[in-house]
Amino acid sequence: MPDTVEDNSLNFFWGKARPVAEAEEVISSMHPLIAHMLDVAAVAILLPESKCLGLDCRQLGMLIALHDIGKLTPAFQSKVPECWPEQAFGRCPDEVVMSRHDADGLFLLDHICKDQLAPLFGTNADGLDWSPTDKKQLWRAVAGHHGQPVSSDENKFQNADLKLLAPYAHKLVRVLLDIFRPPPIPSYSFLEDLLQLEWRLAGLTVQADWIGSRQEWFPYVRPEDVADASGYFWNHALHRAQAAIASAGLSPANISPFQGMARLFPHICNSSPIQALLEVASFPADPTLIVIEDMTGSGKTEAALVAAHRLMASGHASGLFVALPTMATANAMFDRLAIAYRSLFQPSSHPSLALAHGRALLDERFVSVLAPDDALDNTTVKKGRDDAAEVCCSAWLGSESRRALLAQVGVGTIDQALMAVLPVRFATVRQAGLAGKVLLVDECHAYDPYMQEEMVALLRFHAAMGGSAILLSATLTKSVRQKLVTAFREGLRQKESVGLSCMAYPLVTLVGRDGAEELPCAPRPGLARNIAVRQMSDASSIMAYVSDAAAQGAAVAWVRNTVDDVITSAKALEAEGLDVMVFHARFAMVDRLAIEREVLARFGKNGTTADRSRVLIASQVIEQSLDLDFDVLCTDLAPMDLIIQRAGRLRRHERAQRPVDCDEICIFSPNPVADPDPQWISRVLPGTAAVYRDPALLWRTAKVLQCKGQIRSPDMIRELIEEAADTSDVPNGLMMASDEAEGKGRAARGAAIRNILNYDAGYTPDSALWEREVRISTRLEERPYVTVRLGVMKDGQVWPWAALQQTSLAVPHERKRAWTLSEVSVAQHTLAACPVADTQMEAVAAARAEWSRWEREAEDQFLLLLLHETEEGWKGFGFNGKGQDVDICYDKKYGFQISKRNLA
């Protein structure tokens, strides 16, 4: 076929096909491909991130428009026979060789249209031309917009369909070149610059395609409406794109000038030393890493926000993402940032604040600030939106955790950021969300070997993308700090290592291309502590200690290392007449969120004396980032950094009077004898031995604390952490288990390295093991978990547990949310199946029909447990991983409990 086509034949290729009714009439059954490509290009040009790519808007528009060129293929066009472009291809054949249009697009760009696309590329100042390999990096970025990179098959040269459509592909390229008239893109002299463009272009393409594909924002038009494609782009697509970006909550938000600590936090009258230091310290002129090490309660978070604002105001970043270790800490940080985040931006801007984790839409505070899709359009701004105290997030941003990273300010779990460096679908969207922001990571020490390697990769990737980062910790070892600093500088292409030597505490480390600067800092006045350490080796002594403090009206917490131990201790104390609260991760979400709110209100900074007079038995959910304050604190033995973190919940705030005048932490631990046997920890704390696999680390922690007899901060913190981390001190009796733990740690690091993306490989299938059907996790779990949804039979229908707790969730449109709020995560070996009686099968099937298709099909991962009420509480039945019968009890006070059925 000659390389000529009728002028209007391109308009009959469809890009989107779904009928739209307006005024009860169908306007069009399809949206022309050329219109969709121009819609997406218009969005890309107007998105704020587009300015960071270093391309002229005409060059960028041309590149992005080409993202869906693969939809020209008969394989794609035949998916909707009613919209088959008969004007171009003739009658629709009965059979078409199927293929993926993203891979076909890459082939068209890289081979079929390479001559037509030649005007898009030019030489640089050194006279260097684009190589075919360099061009392919750009084509991979725009073609692989369905969540993962694609490769082109050289054998497609033999495909008759591709030869059939070649004239139309050539015509489409010529039309786009005529619309955009892009000046040639000079070739890149440095590989790192081209790599950054490739990754950022990949993320921008997906983001623009998501917005440009939304039918509510880009209504379908008829083929005759794009007869003048240039006019469609300039007069229609750009206008629609501007409104769509506003509705999505992604309009540019201008940064306010930095005006000091008082501007961000008017309630803080006197800056702490760490805050004062970061107000005036000289930052590097390029992407910057700031590591802040200081005590809990020193104001690290506010200091980090001061530093972040300075970086933003100086042009280093356009926003902020705060990553925390758990959903509970992310929820708490969202509440804190809701008060201050608007001060980061000009009053006339409308920045979004989004909560990013898998259960964000269960947080009532976040749901309450979600704005309808049209509420952020500048033409329909709600009255009062200029109020600087108002919190807002568009529904489009808030509906998915990966989209939430695109908000100007995001708060979420560290997992959401780590997925940016894993081969998960749409990782490039997460990269795009982080690339232009300051990445602020709280509690950056709290990672196992697997997550630590991911964190190293994230810092390297973020620096390579031009981003700055701030890391916070109260208990960071020197070796981990060195590893994180080295990773960031590797991302900046600085191969020369920078040795860190300062052992001061508190300490700020500033890192840039030119090296690292370590700045010792004075401790916050009044925060210096001398916490006595008392060790007890039996549970009865701890219980007596707790009971005595409770009798004096103290706020008491006992942090236990397993949920089973939490429940056992709480029940034992209740039996002795104490009023006990229980907090751990094995509650239905509706109950867990309610408990979390009560714990923060009762034991937080503003808790009253009467409210605080309670005993809380909790798991590790309270050990980090939550602003809790107890008069008396007990804890099971844990690694030193976690003991110090837990101690940070003790007498945290100034109070006029406390029922117990004793600054002491009580540690439940076996005696750290000089020659411990292999059962040293498991004999006393079997659950702890299962959670923290290196007994030598626990032994060193107990030994150091017994030797010192106190946790004196700040001057003893560094010493305690480093001595406990000294792996040269391992008793013979614990050597085998310690070596096994070290081996598992090396294996975990190796697994992480195999999983993480190879930045230098570019956005290509070779950059990692990209698998559509394999779920890559941010955390290495030795035992898989299942999601159990609690249901209750009522009037012949299965109701979500949450719908019985909150009547507002009983209405039909809230059922999906009610099921999610009824979830509990349980180890699969303890509960693997939930059988259903024949008489209940129909009702259970109807309940599961309310779930998403993926949840229905993943029957081994999403279980529905029917509870029935008895005199002893809510009961259920199931099978464990070995097929054995288990009894289940759910209690709003104690949570989810499983026990083997006694068949005697």
Buried (B, 14 or more C-beta within 10 A) or exposed (E): EEEEBEEEBBBBBBBBBEEBEEEEEEBBBBBBBBBBBBBBBBBBBBBBBBBBBEBBBBBBBBBBBBBBBBBBBBBBBBBBEEBBBEBBBEEBEEEBEEBBBBBBBBBBBBBBBBEBBEBBBEEEEEEEEBEEEBBBBBBBBBBBBBBBBBBBBEEBEEBEBBEBBBBBBBBBBEBBBEBBEBEBBBBBEEEBEBBBBBBBBBBBBBBBBBBBBBEEBBEBBBBEBBEEBBEBBBEBBBEBBBBBBBBBBBBBBEBBEBEEBEBBBEEEEEBBBBBBBBBEBEBBEEBBBBBBBBBBBBBBBBBBBBBBBBBBBBEBBBBBBBBBBBBBBBBBBBBBBBBBBBBBBBEEBBBBBBBBBEBBBBBEEBBEBBBEBBBBBEEEBEEEBEEEEBBBBBBBBBBBBBBBBBBBBBBBBBBBBBBBBBBBBBBBBBBBBBBBBBBBBBBBBBBBBBBBBBBBBBBBBBBBBBBBBBBBBBBBBBEBBBBBBBBBBBBBEBEEEBEBEBEBBBBBBBBBBEBBBBBEBEBBEEBEBEBEBBBBBEBEBBBEBBBEBBEBBBBBBBBBBBBBBBBBBBBBBBEEEBEBBBBBBBBBBBBBBBBBBBBBEBBBEEBEEEBBBBBBBBBBBBBBBBBBBBBBBBBBBBBBBBBBBBBBBBBBEEBEEBBBEEBBBBBBBBEBEEEBEBBBBBEBBBBBBEBBBBBBBBBBBBBBBBEBEBBBBBEBBBBBBBBBBEEEBBBEBBEEBBEEBBEBBEEBBEBBBEBBBBBEEBBBBEBBEBEEEEEBBBEBEEEEBBBBBBBBBEEEEBBBBBBBBBEEBBEEEBBBBBBBBBBBEBBBEBBBBBEBEEEBEEBBEEBBEBBEEEBEEBEEBBBBBBBEEEEEBBBBBBBBBEEEEBBBBBBBBBBBBBEEBEEE
